[in-house]
């Protein structure tokens, strides 16, 4: 009997052999601020693109340094009619995971679906001035705009092309939370959907027909962790190969079996003021807050150098003009500015934030002490995102500590700083209403010439530095931890994750 | 007993109704609604898009109408749809209930077994070093939050000793019963800690109350063996307060499981509950509350029925 058992066990082990021998990379790809765990609808997702572009593809894509946009599904494109007409030529013979051919119809369908209010897509705001999408041939797509939009290509780097044959059967309203996205979705990316176990993991398998070559690994697994600490532990114990790391995590991962990857977050942190509140209308108050905070010390002591001071909302070097006011730490000046602006020092102001990590708590407590020394009493208030959204959607708040994605294209700041987007119409939550700033964002979007655009955003940066619609503080680095057994693994932080060419088909395991 | 149980079940219905009404009312006071949770701070959504989603989720209706609608559907067995992905709430709960019951089941079993065992040992060896050590450990166990114990457990047994996987329910691509057991053992052991500690203290004091009673002395005088005396005469009589504690702690156990599920990435109702609260998913929150409240009421009923089995003198009327 025992012999029989032993033989059966051995047989099982041999049979399960090939499954164990295949090459697998397991990671917590949706961990951290760029992730969107278990959200699989690329039309409504606002993050998690790192994972989505493993099985969907976009027309165009940034390089890993976010310097240059090149074709992905599109092999080439031209811009005509003063920036109002974009013509994309698709790569030949790109196949969906079900074997059917990708055509220009799929691109047209995807853009029109995003623009249909029923689909609830955030891309509608970016494609709002698209008047028509034409498909003169199976490989040519012509997008016509009502007015030029120099940021269209940037928007398309995050826009996944979807299969019209499958999705056109589902009404747009039902599509928003349709089971299609999590049962057997098909894309054109390097990996194909294989298995989803809710709350646990998603498994993809290699796409043998991928247009850039079959991936070197057989399976790619995305595991979910509710707690960041658990994900870090899983990385350190070798259970997973990749996860996002916070600054504190990097200290514990150092020297283990993983390597730390880092890069600019493309997110600026700022103190925002409710500008509809008469107390903050006087620019001297906002200037005083800047002078009162010793940002250099905070960056050095709390961030351990893992952040860079920022003096305007854009932090890409090319958009920063010379002669910006650096608002160097000057508590005496802060005090006199507050007095000149008749700030009531007995008043206690709340600074609300959705950040709940230890570093942000330390930062806010430090700011609280520094502002108190200058004669401004503040109290930090830590809330979750729904609370933050509801409160800042109205007018009943004073200050916030928040972060915003400011790149790769500065146009991304448009809906958060232009007065047309004051809630409920958009995300200008601080109620900024500076006509000159509005104008700069409008011309920046409509200008096709790269040199002219740079000048426009430099002017925007200068204006924001003087008028301080936000008190911009710094831009921090973000980190990932990757197992030393991976080869060719590419990852860099990005707002919302993804939108860069990480060449996942070349990822391999030692 | 059957009639008693039926009566208890019937009286639970209005209680569940009150609980749902209370939770629904409290939810309305929570800042932010499902839409605020669904749309990130920097996501532009037009007024028209917002209205479409609102109507679709029924959030455009007055609050009272929303509750009555939910209740009407719930009575017909439809708990609504999860806002995050449109899945039926009942299916989402059903999918996560087995892992939770598995975790809680093993947690309780280990907790009761070790708790009663250590309690008996401490009572029999009262005021010895062993008793003092067990008492010290019990207080440590009672005062350590599940969250902390979970992280410590992961650090020691996973990272340092490598005995258990770092959370999860199964290894992707595996999922055999042995694989699940390997993932289950550590969280279940940690979940049982509070139980062991509390039960040990109760068993000990309850045993000490009984152990000095006249009938025990008489039994001993009649020459009955010590083991038989403790197990049959002392323990059985000492168990009634212990059973009460087991039943009363089910709610605590669920609370502990919520945190442990998060730390161990255990795909149960606890994790689903936290996620529902984070995303202000009203139907999901209501659905889980209803199920968990029913579980607690059911556990209390079982506790009451167990009294009769332990002590035949107890009659249900």
Interface residues (C-beta under 8 A of the other chain):
Chain A: X19 X24 X26 X38 X39 X46 X47 X117 X118 X120 X122 X124 X125 X173 X176 X177 X178 X179 X182 X197 X198 X199 X200 X201 X203 X219 X221 X223 X224 X225 X226 X227 X229 X230 X233 X234 X236 X237 X239 X240 X354 X383 X384 X385 X386 X387 X388 X389 X390 X391 X392 X393 X402 X404 X405 X415 X416 X421 X424 X425 X426 X427 X429
Chain B: X31 X32 X33 X36 X37 X39 X40 X41 X42 X43 X44 X45 X46 X47 X48 X49 X50 X52 X53 X56 X81 X83 X84 X85 X86 X87 X92 X95 X96 X151 X154 X155 X158 X159 X162 X165 X166 X167 X168 X169 X170 X172 X173 X261 X262 X263 X264 X265 X267 X271 X272 X274 X275 X278 X279 X280
